Amino acid sequence: MAGEPQDDCLFCKIVAGTIPATIVRETDTTVAFRDINPQAPTHVLIIPKAHYENAAALAAADPALTADVVREAQAVADEEKLDSYRLVFNTGSGAGQTVWHVHGHVLGGRGLEWPPG
């Protein structure tokens, strides 16, 4: 069921504390942690503690939680002293999503070209 922890979800296990992560911020509704395969000097993932498959599902089900995730992106950027950053949500395997728990990538600390692909 949407919002409920999934036994087979890597990020749900990070939220539960059964898989370690380098956590940089945590709120009542979100967890932010360093990506294990960083694509920039700063690469932090922000996830809701509730399980939603992707950004579209989260936005449709819980706009307030969506706002919490985006707000935490700015908090991470502030703590990392980023003047600018990119916030990316991959939705679907064709877009590069490999973990089926919505997560925003905060990328910064280097120039980020456009288009990204």
Residue pairs with C-beta under 8 A, 6 or more apart in sequence:
2 51
2 52
2 53
2 57
2 61
3 50
3 51
3 52
3 61
3 62
4 50
4 51
5 12
5 15
5 16
5 51
6 12
6 51
6 101
9 51
9 99
9 100
9 101
10 19
10 99
10 101
11 47
11 51
11 99
11 101
11 103
12 51
12 101
13 19
14 20
14 21
14 31
14 33
14 47
15 31
15 47
15 49
21 31
21 33
21 34
22 33
22 34
23 31
23 32
23 33
24 32
24 33
24 34
24 44
24 76
24 79
25 31
25 32
25 46
25 72
25 75
25 76
25 79
26 32
27 68
27 72
28 49
29 48
29 49
29 50
29 65
29 68
30 46
30 47
30 48
30 49
30 68
30 69
30 72
31 46
31 47
31 49
32 44
32 45
32 46
32 47
32 72
32 75
32 76
32 106
33 44
33 45
34 43
34 44
34 45
35 43
35 44
35 45
35 105
39 105
39 107
40 107
40 108
40 109
40 110
40 112
41 108
41 109
41 110
42 80
42 82
42 85
42 106
42 107
42 108
42 109
43 105
43 106
43 107
44 76
44 80
44 105
44 106
45 103
45 104
45 105
45 106
46 69
46 72
46 73
46 76
46 103
46 104
46 106
47 69
47 101
47 102
47 103
47 104
48 58
48 62
48 65
48 68
48 69
48 102
50 62
50 65
51 101
52 58
52 61
52 62
52 101
52 102
53 100
53 101
53 102
54 89
54 91
54 92
54 97
54 100
54 102
55 66
55 89
55 91
55 102
55 104
56 91
57 102
58 65
58 66
58 69
58 102
59 66
69 102
69 104
70 87
70 104
73 85
73 87
73 104
73 106
76 106
77 85
77 106
77 108
80 106
80 108
80 109
82 106
82 108
82 109
84 108
85 106
85 107
85 108
86 105
86 106
86 107
86 108
86 112
86 116
87 104
87 105
87 106
87 107
88 104
88 105
88 107
88 116
89 102
89 103
89 104
89 105
90 96
90 97
90 105
91 97
